[in-house]
Amino acid sequence: MRVLIAEDEVRLAENLAADLVAAGFAVDISGDGEDVAYRGAVEPYDVVVLDLGLPSIDGLNILKQWRIDGVKVPVLILTARDTWSERI
């Protein structure tokens, strides 16, 4: 299974990737919104772990564009939002 980790906190992304690799997953990491948007649109990922607070393009806009473009990869949102309404 191929996973894209879209996270700009390097340490968090590397720790998550290490755990996924140890579990047998193939993992790519990107911390830039433009790169994540491109990779998700052209690479055959089985799942994306997506931070909403990416630089360049935020994760929510990336996800919206993927869906408009017909990219149906499953996405797990990984983010630190402050308010309850932002987390739902």
PDB file of N, CA, C and O in Angstrom:
ATOM      1  N   MET A   1       0.852  -1.173   0.000  1.00  0.00           N
ATOM      2  CA  MET A   1       0.000   0.000   0.000  1.00  0.00           C
ATOM      3  C   MET A   1       0.896   1.234   0.000  1.00  0.00           C
ATOM      4  O   MET A   1       1.873   1.311   0.746  1.00  0.00           O
ATOM      5  N   ARG A   2       0.547   2.189  -0.846  1.00  0.00           N
ATOM      6  CA  ARG A   2       1.358   3.406  -1.003  1.00  0.00           C
ATOM      7  C   ARG A   2       0.656   4.584  -0.320  1.00  0.00           C
ATOM      8  O   ARG A   2      -0.523   4.844  -0.560  1.00  0.00           O
ATOM      9  N   VAL A   3       1.405   5.290   0.538  1.00  0.00           N
ATOM     10  CA  VAL A   3       0.861   6.371   1.355  1.00  0.00           C
ATOM     11  C   VAL A   3       1.622   7.664   1.083  1.00  0.00           C
ATOM     12  O   VAL A   3       2.849   7.662   0.989  1.00  0.00           O
ATOM     13  N   LEU A   4       0.891   8.763   0.959  1.00  0.00           N
ATOM     14  CA  LEU A   4       1.494  10.095   0.914  1.00  0.00           C
ATOM     15  C   LEU A   4       1.212  10.781   2.231  1.00  0.00           C
ATOM     16  O   LEU A   4       0.055  10.946   2.618  1.00  0.00           O
ATOM     17  N   ILE A   5       2.264  11.182   2.920  1.00  0.00           N
ATOM     18  CA  ILE A   5       2.118  11.977   4.136  1.00  0.00           C
ATOM     19  C   ILE A   5       2.351  13.430   3.748  1.00  0.00           C
ATOM     20  O   ILE A   5       3.452  13.803   3.343  1.00  0.00           O
ATOM     21  N   ALA A   6       1.320  14.240   3.872  1.00  0.00           N
ATOM     22  CA  ALA A   6       1.381  15.661   3.547  1.00  0.00           C
ATOM     23  C   ALA A   6       1.419  16.434   4.863  1.00  0.00           C
ATOM     24  O   ALA A   6       0.377  16.767   5.429  1.00  0.00           O
ATOM     25  N   GLU A   7       2.613  16.710   5.336  1.00  0.00           N
ATOM     26  CA  GLU A   7       2.808  17.316   6.660  1.00  0.00           C
ATOM     27  C   GLU A   7       4.057  18.185   6.623  1.00  0.00           C
ATOM     28  O   GLU A   7       5.119  17.731   6.196  1.00  0.00           O
ATOM     29  N   ASP A   8       3.934  19.441   7.072  1.00  0.00           N
ATOM     30  CA  ASP A   8       5.081  20.338   7.042  1.00  0.00           C
ATOM     31  C   ASP A   8       5.927  20.296   8.314  1.00  0.00           C
ATOM     32  O   ASP A   8       7.015  20.871   8.336  1.00  0.00           O
ATOM     33  N   GLU A   9       5.468  19.645   9.351  1.00  0.00           N
ATOM     34  CA  GLU A   9       6.304  19.443  10.543  1.00  0.00           C
ATOM     35  C   GLU A   9       7.164  18.209  10.284  1.00  0.00           C
ATOM     36  O   GLU A   9       6.680  17.079  10.331  1.00  0.00           O
ATOM     37  N   VAL A  10       8.429  18.441  10.015  1.00  0.00           N
ATOM     38  CA  VAL A  10       9.333  17.376   9.562  1.00  0.00           C
ATOM     39  C   VAL A  10       9.401  16.226  10.553  1.00  0.00           C
ATOM     40  O   VAL A  10       9.307  15.064  10.159  1.00  0.00           O
ATOM     41  N   ARG A  11       9.559  16.530  11.803  1.00  0.00           N
ATOM     42  CA  ARG A  11       9.703  15.464  12.809  1.00  0.00           C
ATOM     43  C   ARG A  11       8.451  14.588  12.891  1.00  0.00           C
ATOM     44  O   ARG A  11       8.549  13.363  12.960  1.00  0.00           O
ATOM     45  N   LEU A  12       7.293  15.211  12.884  1.00  0.00           N
ATOM     46  CA  LEU A  12       6.035  14.463  12.919  1.00  0.00           C
ATOM     47  C   LEU A  12       5.909  13.582  11.679  1.00  0.00           C
ATOM     48  O   LEU A  12       5.557  12.406  11.781  1.00  0.00           O
ATOM     49  N   ALA A  13       6.197  14.150  10.514  1.00  0.00           N
ATOM     50  CA  ALA A  13       6.099  13.390   9.264  1.00  0.00           C
ATOM     51  C   ALA A  13       7.066  12.206   9.261  1.00  0.00           C
ATOM     52  O   ALA A  13       6.699  11.102   8.858  1.00  0.00           O
ATOM     53  N   GLU A  14       8.297  12.436   9.709  1.00  0.00           N
ATOM     54  CA  GLU A  14       9.294  11.359   9.724  1.00  0.00           C
ATOM     55  C   GLU A  14       8.924  10.260  10.713  1.00  0.00           C
ATOM     56  O   GLU A  14       9.111   9.080  10.416  1.00  0.00           O
ATOM     57  N   ASN A  15       8.404  10.624  11.876  1.00  0.00           N
ATOM     58  CA  ASN A  15       7.994   9.618  12.858  1.00  0.00           C
ATOM     59  C   ASN A  15       6.827   8.782  12.341  1.00  0.00           C
ATOM     60  O   ASN A  15       6.820   7.559  12.482  1.00  0.00           O
ATOM     61  N   LEU A  16       5.856   9.440  11.749  1.00  0.00           N
ATOM     62  CA  LEU A  16       4.714   8.720  11.184  1.00  0.00           C
ATOM     63  C   LEU A  16       5.165   7.815  10.044  1.00  0.00           C
ATOM     64  O   LEU A  16       4.731   6.667   9.943  1.00  0.00           O
ATOM     65  N   ALA A  17       6.035   8.336   9.191  1.00  0.00           N
ATOM     66  CA  ALA A  17       6.544   7.535   8.069  1.00  0.00           C
ATOM     67  C   ALA A  17       7.303   6.310   8.561  1.00  0.00           C
ATOM     68  O   ALA A  17       7.133   5.220   8.016  1.00  0.00           O
ATOM     69  N   ALA A  18       8.133   6.473   9.579  1.00  0.00           N
ATOM     70  CA  ALA A  18       8.899   5.350  10.115  1.00  0.00           C
ATOM     71  C   ALA A  18       7.970   4.246  10.616  1.00  0.00           C
ATOM     72  O   ALA A  18       8.219   3.064  10.377  1.00  0.00           O
ATOM     73  N   ASP A  19       6.908   4.631  11.305  1.00  0.00           N
ATOM     74  CA  ASP A  19       5.955   3.640  11.803  1.00  0.00           C
ATOM     75  C   ASP A  19       5.240   2.931  10.651  1.00  0.00           C
ATOM     76  O   ASP A  19       5.038   1.718  10.693  1.00  0.00           O
ATOM     77  N   LEU A  20       4.863   3.687   9.631  1.00  0.00           N
ATOM     78  CA  LEU A  20       4.174   3.083   8.484  1.00  0.00           C
ATOM     79  C   LEU A  20       5.094   2.170   7.682  1.00  0.00           C
ATOM     80  O   LEU A  20       4.677   1.101   7.238  1.00  0.00           O
ATOM     81  N   VAL A  21       6.337   2.586   7.495  1.00  0.00           N
ATOM     82  CA  VAL A  21       7.314   1.742   6.792  1.00  0.00           C
ATOM     83  C   VAL A  21       7.534   0.448   7.567  1.00  0.00           C
ATOM     84  O   VAL A  21       7.597  -0.628   6.973  1.00  0.00           O
ATOM     85  N   ALA A  22       7.651   0.548   8.892  1.00  0.00           N
ATOM     86  CA  ALA A  22       7.837  -0.642   9.724  1.00  0.00           C
ATOM     87  C   ALA A  22       6.649  -1.593   9.613  1.00  0.00           C
ATOM     88  O   ALA A  22       6.796  -2.802   9.794  1.00  0.00           O
ATOM     89  N   ALA A  23       5.475  -1.044   9.316  1.00  0.00           N
ATOM     90  CA  ALA A  23       4.271  -1.864   9.143  1.00  0.00           C
ATOM     91  C   ALA A  23       4.115  -2.374   7.716  1.00  0.00           C
ATOM     92  O   ALA A  23       3.147  -3.069   7.406  1.00  0.00           O
ATOM     93  N   GLY A  24       5.074  -2.029   6.837  1.00  0.00           N
ATOM     94  CA  GLY A  24       5.061  -2.569   5.485  1.00  0.00           C
ATOM     95  C   GLY A  24       4.523  -1.653   4.399  1.00  0.00           C
ATOM     96  O   GLY A  24       4.322  -2.094   3.267  1.00  0.00           O
ATOM     97  N   PHE A  25       4.287  -0.402   4.718  1.00  0.00           N
ATOM     98  CA  PHE A  25       3.769   0.543   3.733  1.00  0.00           C
ATOM     99  C   PHE A  25       4.914   1.217   2.971  1.00  0.00           C
ATOM    100  O   PHE A  25       6.011   1.381   3.506  1.00  0.00           O
ATOM    101  N   ALA A  26       4.652   1.599   1.737  1.00  0.00           N
ATOM    102  CA  ALA A  26       5.563   2.448   0.964  1.00  0.00           C
ATOM    103  C   ALA A  26       5.107   3.885   1.213  1.00  0.00           C
ATOM    104  O   ALA A  26       3.934   4.203   1.017  1.00  0.00           O
ATOM    105  N   VAL A  27       6.023   4.756   1.642  1.00  0.00           N
ATOM    106  CA  VAL A  27       5.637   6.086   2.102  1.00  0.00           C
ATOM    107  C   VAL A  27       6.436   7.171   1.388  1.00  0.00           C
ATOM    108  O   VAL A  27       7.653   7.074   1.236  1.00  0.00           O
ATOM    109  N   ASP A  28       5.719   8.206   0.954  1.00  0.00           N
ATOM    110  CA  ASP A  28       6.323   9.437   0.464  1.00  0.00           C
ATOM    111  C   ASP A  28       5.908  10.551   1.414  1.00  0.00           C
ATOM    112  O   ASP A  28       4.816  10.519   1.980  1.00  0.00           O
ATOM    113  N   ILE A  29       6.789  11.540   1.585  1.00  0.00           N
ATOM    114  CA  ILE A  29       6.509  12.682   2.453  1.00  0.00           C
ATOM    115  C   ILE A  29       6.660  13.957   1.641  1.00  0.00           C
ATOM    116  O   ILE A  29       7.589  14.096   0.845  1.00  0.00           O
ATOM    117  N   SER A  30       5.739  14.883   1.853  1.00  0.00           N
ATOM    118  CA  SER A  30       5.865  16.217   1.289  1.00  0.00           C
ATOM    119  C   SER A  30       5.292  17.218   2.277  1.00  0.00           C
ATOM    120  O   SER A  30       4.262  16.970   2.905  1.00  0.00           O
ATOM    121  N   GLY A  31       5.970  18.350   2.408  1.00  0.00           N
ATOM    122  CA  GLY A  31       5.519  19.381   3.331  1.00  0.00           C
ATOM    123  C   GLY A  31       5.085  20.661   2.650  1.00  0.00           C
ATOM    124  O   GLY A  31       4.880  21.674   3.319  1.00  0.00           O
ATOM    125  N   ASP A  32       4.941  20.639   1.333  1.00  0.00           N
ATOM    126  CA  ASP A  32       4.564  21.834   0.581  1.00  0.00           C
ATOM    127  C   ASP A  32       3.252  21.592  -0.155  1.00  0.00           C
ATOM    128  O   ASP A  32       3.102  20.581  -0.842  1.00  0.00           O
ATOM    129  N   GLY A  33       2.315  22.502  -0.017  1.00  0.00           N
ATOM    130  CA  GLY A  33       0.999  22.326  -0.603  1.00  0.00           C
ATOM    131  C   GLY A  33       0.998  22.140  -2.106  1.00  0.00           C
ATOM    132  O   GLY A  33       0.259  21.300  -2.618  1.00  0.00           O
ATOM    133  N   GLU A  34       1.806  22.902  -2.824  1.00  0.00           N
ATOM    134  CA  GLU A  34       1.840  22.761  -4.281  1.00  0.00           C
ATOM    135  C   GLU A  34       2.340  21.380  -4.681  1.00  0.00           C
ATOM    136  O   GLU A  34       1.798  20.764  -5.599  1.00  0.00           O
ATOM    137  N   ASP A  35       3.369  20.893  -3.999  1.00  0.00           N
ATOM    138  CA  ASP A  35       3.903  19.571  -4.289  1.00  0.00           C
ATOM    139  C   ASP A  35       2.890  18.485  -3.952  1.00  0.00           C
ATOM    140  O   ASP A  35       2.722  17.535  -4.716  1.00  0.00           O
ATOM    141  N   VAL A  36       2.222  18.616  -2.828  1.00  0.00           N
ATOM    142  CA  VAL A  36       1.203  17.646  -2.417  1.00  0.00           C
ATOM    143  C   VAL A  36       0.072  17.612  -3.434  1.00  0.00           C
ATOM    144  O   VAL A  36      -0.373  16.535  -3.830  1.00  0.00           O
ATOM    145  N   ALA A  37      -0.399  18.782  -3.861  1.00  0.00           N
ATOM    146  CA  ALA A  37      -1.484  18.845  -4.844  1.00  0.00           C
ATOM    147  C   ALA A  37      -1.083  18.128  -6.126  1.00  0.00           C
ATOM    148  O   ALA A  37      -1.874  17.375  -6.696  1.00  0.00           O
ATOM    149  N   TYR A  38       0.134  18.361  -6.574  1.00  0.00           N
ATOM    150  CA  TYR A  38       0.614  17.725  -7.803  1.00  0.00           C
ATOM    151  C   TYR A  38       0.738  16.214  -7.633  1.00  0.00           C
ATOM    152  O   TYR A  38       0.228  15.449  -8.452  1.00  0.00           O
ATOM    153  N   ARG A  39       1.420  15.785  -6.565  1.00  0.00           N
ATOM    154  CA  ARG A  39       1.624  14.347  -6.354  1.00  0.00           C
ATOM    155  C   ARG A  39       0.304  13.600  -6.251  1.00  0.00           C
ATOM    156  O   ARG A  39       0.131  12.540  -6.853  1.00  0.00           O
ATOM    157  N   GLY A  40      -0.620  14.155  -5.490  1.00  0.00           N
ATOM    158  CA  GLY A  40      -1.911  13.495  -5.322  1.00  0.00           C
ATOM    159  C   GLY A  40      -2.701  13.394  -6.604  1.00  0.00           C
ATOM    160  O   GLY A  40      -3.514  12.486  -6.775  1.00  0.00           O
ATOM    161  N   ALA A  41      -2.459  14.337  -7.512  1.00  0.00           N
ATOM    162  CA  ALA A  41      -3.184  14.338  -8.784  1.00  0.00           C
ATOM    163  C   ALA A  41      -2.580  13.384  -9.807  1.00  0.00           C
ATOM    164  O   ALA A  41      -3.290  12.907 -10.692  1.00  0.00           O
ATOM    165  N   VAL A  42      -1.272  13.094  -9.704  1.00  0.00           N
ATOM    166  CA  VAL A  42      -0.625  12.296 -10.756  1.00  0.00           C
ATOM    167  C   VAL A  42      -0.090  10.938 -10.291  1.00  0.00           C
ATOM    168  O   VAL A  42       0.168  10.067 -11.121  1.00  0.00           O
ATOM    169  N   GLU A  43       0.077  10.746  -8.997  1.00  0.00           N
ATOM    170  CA  GLU A  43       0.629   9.489  -8.474  1.00  0.00           C
ATOM    171  C   GLU A  43      -0.487   8.599  -7.941  1.00  0.00           C
ATOM    172  O   GLU A  43      -1.488   9.103  -7.430  1.00  0.00           O
ATOM    173  N   PRO A  44      -0.329   7.284  -8.053  1.00  0.00           N
ATOM    174  CA  PRO A  44      -1.373   6.351  -7.608  1.00  0.00           C
ATOM    175  C   PRO A  44      -1.262   5.994  -6.112  1.00  0.00           C
ATOM    176  O   PRO A  44      -0.856   4.883  -5.771  1.00  0.00           O
ATOM    177  N   TYR A  45      -1.613   6.910  -5.245  1.00  0.00           N
ATOM    178  CA  TYR A  45      -1.580   6.635  -3.804  1.00  0.00           C
ATOM    179  C   TYR A  45      -2.831   5.880  -3.384  1.00  0.00           C
ATOM    180  O   TYR A  45      -3.911   6.078  -3.941  1.00  0.00           O
ATOM    181  N   ASP A  46      -2.666   5.012  -2.393  1.00  0.00           N
ATOM    182  CA  ASP A  46      -3.802   4.292  -1.832  1.00  0.00           C
ATOM    183  C   ASP A  46      -4.495   5.100  -0.749  1.00  0.00           C
ATOM    184  O   ASP A  46      -5.687   4.926  -0.497  1.00  0.00           O
ATOM    185  N   VAL A  47      -3.735   5.991  -0.109  1.00  0.00           N
ATOM    186  CA  VAL A  47      -4.277   6.857   0.938  1.00  0.00           C
ATOM    187  C   VAL A  47      -3.340   8.052   1.111  1.00  0.00           C
ATOM    188  O   VAL A  47      -2.135   7.955   0.879  1.00  0.00           O
ATOM    189  N   VAL A  48      -3.919   9.179   1.523  1.00  0.00           N
ATOM    190  CA  VAL A  48      -3.140  10.382   1.826  1.00  0.00           C
ATOM    191  C   VAL A  48      -3.446  10.794   3.258  1.00  0.00           C
ATOM    192  O   VAL A  48      -4.609  10.872   3.653  1.00  0.00           O
ATOM    193  N   VAL A  49      -2.408  11.055   4.027  1.00  0.00           N
ATOM    194  CA  VAL A  49      -2.538  11.638   5.357  1.00  0.00           C
ATOM    195  C   VAL A  49      -2.268  13.125   5.155  1.00  0.00           C
ATOM    196  O   VAL A  49      -1.138  13.513   4.856  1.00  0.00           O
ATOM    197  N   LEU A  50      -3.292  13.958   5.314  1.00  0.00           N
ATOM    198  CA  LEU A  50      -3.246  15.347   4.878  1.00  0.00           C
ATOM    199  C   LEU A  50      -3.365  16.326   6.046  1.00  0.00           C
ATOM    200  O   LEU A  50      -4.338  16.312   6.800  1.00  0.00           O
ATOM    201  N   ASP A  51      -2.348  17.172   6.171  1.00  0.00           N
ATOM    202  CA  ASP A  51      -2.383  18.279   7.124  1.00  0.00           C
ATOM    203  C   ASP A  51      -3.123  19.434   6.455  1.00  0.00           C
ATOM    204  O   ASP A  51      -2.870  19.735   5.289  1.00  0.00           O
ATOM    205  N   LEU A  52      -4.026  20.079   7.173  1.00  0.00           N
ATOM    206  CA  LEU A  52      -4.758  21.192   6.584  1.00  0.00           C
ATOM    207  C   LEU A  52      -3.933  22.474   6.558  1.00  0.00           C
ATOM    208  O   LEU A  52      -4.237  23.381   5.783  1.00  0.00           O
ATOM    209  N   GLY A  53      -2.895  22.569   7.386  1.00  0.00           N
ATOM    210  CA  GLY A  53      -2.109  23.791   7.496  1.00  0.00           C
ATOM    211  C   GLY A  53      -0.816  23.770   6.708  1.00  0.00           C
ATOM    212  O   GLY A  53       0.229  24.144   7.241  1.00  0.00           O
ATOM    213  N   LEU A  54      -0.854  23.348   5.466  1.00  0.00           N
ATOM    214  CA  LEU A  54       0.358  23.299   4.637  1.00  0.00           C
ATOM    215  C   LEU A  54       0.681  24.675   4.067  1.00  0.00           C
ATOM    216  O   LEU A  54      -0.227  25.472   3.831  1.00  0.00           O
ATOM    217  N   PRO A  55       1.969  24.968   3.840  1.00  0.00           N
ATOM    218  CA  PRO A  55       2.329  26.209   3.158  1.00  0.00           C
ATOM    219  C   PRO A  55       2.015  26.114   1.661  1.00  0.00           C
ATOM    220  O   PRO A  55       1.883  25.011   1.132  1.00  0.00           O
ATOM    221  N   SER A  56       1.898  27.215   0.997  1.00  0.00           N
ATOM    222  CA  SER A  56       1.599  27.371  -0.435  1.00  0.00           C
ATOM    223  C   SER A  56       0.110  27.217  -0.709  1.00  0.00           C
ATOM    224  O   SER A  56      -0.555  28.178  -1.096  1.00  0.00           O
ATOM    225  N   ILE A  57      -0.411  26.019  -0.511  1.00  0.00           N
ATOM    226  CA  ILE A  57      -1.843  25.745  -0.673  1.00  0.00           C
ATOM    227  C   ILE A  57      -2.263  24.939   0.555  1.00  0.00           C
ATOM    228  O   ILE A  57      -1.631  23.935   0.882  1.00  0.00           O
ATOM    229  N   ASP A  58      -3.314  25.369   1.229  1.00  0.00           N
ATOM    230  CA  ASP A  58      -3.721  24.620   2.423  1.00  0.00           C
ATOM    231  C   ASP A  58      -4.402  23.314   2.036  1.00  0.00           C
ATOM    232  O   ASP A  58      -4.916  23.164   0.928  1.00  0.00           O
ATOM    233  N   GLY A  59      -4.390  22.385   2.967  1.00  0.00           N
ATOM    234  CA  GLY A  59      -4.885  21.036   2.709  1.00  0.00           C
ATOM    235  C   GLY A  59      -6.339  20.969   2.289  1.00  0.00           C
ATOM    236  O   GLY A  59      -6.700  20.138   1.456  1.00  0.00           O
ATOM    237  N   LEU A  60      -7.178  21.823   2.845  1.00  0.00           N
ATOM    238  CA  LEU A  60      -8.591  21.794   2.479  1.00  0.00           C
ATOM    239  C   LEU A  60      -8.784  22.186   1.014  1.00  0.00           C
ATOM    240  O   LEU A  60      -9.605  21.588   0.318  1.00  0.00           O
ATOM    241  N   ASN A  61      -8.047  23.171   0.547  1.00  0.00           N
ATOM    242  CA  ASN A  61      -8.149  23.556  -0.867  1.00  0.00           C
ATOM    243  C   ASN A  61      -7.580  22.485  -1.785  1.00  0.00           C
ATOM    244  O   ASN A  61      -8.091  22.271  -2.884  1.00  0.00           O
ATOM    245  N   ILE A  62      -6.528  21.815  -1.340  1.00  0.00           N
ATOM    246  CA  ILE A  62      -5.988  20.690  -2.108  1.00  0.00           C
ATOM    247  C   ILE A  62      -7.053  19.610  -2.256  1.00  0.00           C
ATOM    248  O   ILE A  62      -7.302  19.120  -3.358  1.00  0.00           O
ATOM    249  N   LEU A  63      -7.672  19.249  -1.155  1.00  0.00           N
ATOM    250  CA  LEU A  63      -8.696  18.204  -1.181  1.00  0.00           C
ATOM    251  C   LEU A  63      -9.876  18.603  -2.066  1.00  0.00           C
ATOM    252  O   LEU A  63     -10.376  17.785  -2.838  1.00  0.00           O
ATOM    253  N   LYS A  64     -10.320  19.850  -1.961  1.00  0.00           N
ATOM    254  CA  LYS A  64     -11.412  20.318  -2.815  1.00  0.00           C
ATOM    255  C   LYS A  64     -11.039  20.188  -4.291  1.00  0.00           C
ATOM    256  O   LYS A  64     -11.845  19.725  -5.097  1.00  0.00           O
ATOM    257  N   GLN A  65      -9.827  20.593  -4.642  1.00  0.00           N
ATOM    258  CA  GLN A  65      -9.411  20.529  -6.042  1.00  0.00           C
ATOM    259  C   GLN A  65      -9.305  19.090  -6.528  1.00  0.00           C
ATOM    260  O   GLN A  65      -9.705  18.781  -7.650  1.00  0.00           O
ATOM    261  N   TRP A  66      -8.761  18.200  -5.678  1.00  0.00           N
ATOM    262  CA  TRP A  66      -8.707  16.793  -6.067  1.00  0.00           C
ATOM    263  C   TRP A  66     -10.093  16.261  -6.385  1.00  0.00           C
ATOM    264  O   TRP A  66     -10.285  15.578  -7.391  1.00  0.00           O
ATOM    265  N   ARG A  67     -11.055  16.570  -5.534  1.00  0.00           N
ATOM    266  CA  ARG A  67     -12.408  16.049  -5.740  1.00  0.00           C
ATOM    267  C   ARG A  67     -13.029  16.635  -7.004  1.00  0.00           C
ATOM    268  O   ARG A  67     -13.717  15.926  -7.739  1.00  0.00           O
ATOM    269  N   ILE A  68     -12.797  17.917  -7.265  1.00  0.00           N
ATOM    270  CA  ILE A  68     -13.280  18.531  -8.506  1.00  0.00           C
ATOM    271  C   ILE A  68     -12.666  17.827  -9.711  1.00  0.00           C
ATOM    272  O   ILE A  68     -13.340  17.601 -10.715  1.00  0.00           O
ATOM    273  N   ASP A  69     -11.380  17.481  -9.606  1.00  0.00           N
ATOM    274  CA  ASP A  69     -10.652  16.834 -10.703  1.00  0.00           C
ATOM    275  C   ASP A  69     -10.903  15.333 -10.790  1.00  0.00           C
ATOM    276  O   ASP A  69     -10.375  14.670 -11.682  1.00  0.00           O
ATOM    277  N   GLY A  70     -11.703  14.790  -9.874  1.00  0.00           N
ATOM    278  CA  GLY A  70     -12.023  13.370  -9.917  1.00  0.00           C
ATOM    279  C   GLY A  70     -11.034  12.470  -9.197  1.00  0.00           C
ATOM    280  O   GLY A  70     -11.095  11.249  -9.346  1.00  0.00           O
ATOM    281  N   VAL A  71     -10.124  13.047  -8.418  1.00  0.00           N
ATOM    282  CA  VAL A  71      -9.178  12.245  -7.630  1.00  0.00           C
ATOM    283  C   VAL A  71      -9.939  11.728  -6.410  1.00  0.00           C
ATOM    284  O   VAL A  71     -10.397  12.507  -5.574  1.00  0.00           O
ATOM    285  N   LYS A  72     -10.068  10.404  -6.321  1.00  0.00           N
ATOM    286  CA  LYS A  72     -10.903   9.802  -5.279  1.00  0.00           C
ATOM    287  C   LYS A  72     -10.109   9.076  -4.207  1.00  0.00           C
ATOM    288  O   LYS A  72     -10.662   8.248  -3.483  1.00  0.00           O
ATOM    289  N   VAL A  73      -8.832   9.370  -4.095  1.00  0.00           N
ATOM    290  CA  VAL A  73      -7.995   8.726  -3.088  1.00  0.00           C
ATOM    291  C   VAL A  73      -8.571   9.004  -1.689  1.00  0.00           C
ATOM    292  O   VAL A  73      -8.970  10.132  -1.401  1.00  0.00           O
ATOM    293  N   PRO A  74      -8.615   7.991  -0.828  1.00  0.00           N
ATOM    294  CA  PRO A  74      -9.051   8.232   0.548  1.00  0.00           C
ATOM    295  C   PRO A  74      -8.071   9.170   1.262  1.00  0.00           C
ATOM    296  O   PRO A  74      -6.858   9.083   1.067  1.00  0.00           O
ATOM    297  N   VAL A  75      -8.610  10.055   2.081  1.00  0.00           N
ATOM    298  CA  VAL A  75      -7.795  11.052   2.783  1.00  0.00           C
ATOM    299  C   VAL A  75      -8.095  11.009   4.268  1.00  0.00           C
ATOM    300  O   VAL A  75      -9.254  11.051   4.683  1.00  0.00           O
ATOM    301  N   LEU A  76      -7.035  10.926   5.068  1.00  0.00           N
ATOM    302  CA  LEU A  76      -7.133  11.067   6.517  1.00  0.00           C
ATOM    303  C   LEU A  76      -6.603  12.445   6.867  1.00  0.00           C
ATOM    304  O   LEU A  76      -5.475  12.783   6.507  1.00  0.00           O
ATOM    305  N   ILE A  77      -7.400  13.246   7.563  1.00  0.00           N
ATOM    306  CA  ILE A  77      -6.982  14.591   7.939  1.00  0.00           C
ATOM    307  C   ILE A  77      -6.175  14.514   9.231  1.00  0.00           C
ATOM    308  O   ILE A  77      -6.623  13.947  10.228  1.00  0.00           O
ATOM    309  N   LEU A  78      -4.971  15.097   9.192  1.00  0.00           N
ATOM    310  CA  LEU A  78      -4.097  15.182  10.360  1.00  0.00           C
ATOM    311  C   LEU A  78      -3.797  16.656  10.553  1.00  0.00           C
ATOM    312  O   LEU A  78      -3.061  17.256   9.770  1.00  0.00           O
ATOM    313  N   THR A  79      -4.373  17.240  11.601  1.00  0.00           N
ATOM    314  CA  THR A  79      -4.178  18.679  11.779  1.00  0.00           C
ATOM    315  C   THR A  79      -4.373  19.066  13.234  1.00  0.00           C
ATOM    316  O   THR A  79      -4.980  18.333  14.014  1.00  0.00           O
ATOM    317  N   ALA A  80      -3.857  20.207  13.576  1.00  0.00           N
ATOM    318  CA  ALA A  80      -4.031  20.761  14.919  1.00  0.00           C
ATOM    319  C   ALA A  80      -4.812  22.057  14.774  1.00  0.00           C
ATOM    320  O   ALA A  80      -4.244  23.102  14.457  1.00  0.00           O
ATOM    321  N   ARG A  81      -6.085  21.984  15.003  1.00  0.00           N
ATOM    322  CA  ARG A  81      -6.940  23.169  14.934  1.00  0.00           C
ATOM    323  C   ARG A  81      -7.323  23.564  16.343  1.00  0.00           C
ATOM    324  O   ARG A  81      -7.408  22.717  17.232  1.00  0.00           O
ATOM    325  N   ASP A  82      -7.555  24.854  16.549  1.00  0.00           N
ATOM    326  CA  ASP A  82      -7.801  25.379  17.877  1.00  0.00           C
ATOM    327  C   ASP A  82      -9.239  25.213  18.374  1.00  0.00           C
ATOM    328  O   ASP A  82      -9.465  24.772  19.501  1.00  0.00           O
ATOM    329  N   THR A  83     -10.183  25.560  17.545  1.00  0.00           N
ATOM    330  CA  THR A  83     -11.558  25.576  18.015  1.00  0.00           C
ATOM    331  C   THR A  83     -12.312  24.312  17.647  1.00  0.00           C
ATOM    332  O   THR A  83     -11.959  23.622  16.691  1.00  0.00           O
ATOM    333  N   TRP A  84     -13.326  24.021  18.394  1.00  0.00           N
ATOM    334  CA  TRP A  84     -14.145  22.833  18.181  1.00  0.00           C
ATOM    335  C   TRP A  84     -14.739  22.836  16.775  1.00  0.00           C
ATOM    336  O   TRP A  84     -14.726  21.806  16.103  1.00  0.00           O
ATOM    337  N   SER A  85     -15.256  23.972  16.322  1.00  0.00           N
ATOM    338  CA  SER A  85     -15.900  24.036  15.009  1.00  0.00           C
ATOM    339  C   SER A  85     -14.913  23.787  13.878  1.00  0.00           C
ATOM    340  O   SER A  85     -15.312  23.285  12.827  1.00  0.00           O
ATOM    341  N   GLU A  86     -13.652  24.117  14.054  1.00  0.00           N
ATOM    342  CA  GLU A  86     -12.649  23.863  13.039  1.00  0.00           C
ATOM    343  C   GLU A  86     -12.261  22.381  12.962  1.00  0.00           C
ATOM    344  O   GLU A  86     -11.766  21.920  11.934  1.00  0.00           O
ATOM    345  N   ARG A  87     -12.484  21.650  14.034  1.00  0.00           N
ATOM    346  CA  ARG A  87     -12.088  20.240  14.072  1.00  0.00           C
ATOM    347  C   ARG A  87     -13.174  19.311  13.566  1.00  0.00           C
ATOM    348  O   ARG A  87     -12.920  18.127  13.349  1.00  0.00           O
ATOM    349  N   ILE A  88     -14.366  19.820  13.376  1.00  0.00           N
ATOM    350  CA  ILE A  88     -15.466  18.953  12.924  1.00  0.00           C
ATOM    351  C   ILE A  88     -15.606  19.026  11.433  1.00  0.00           C
ATOM    352  O   ILE A  88     -16.476  18.368  10.862  1.00  0.00           O
TER     353      ILE A  88
END
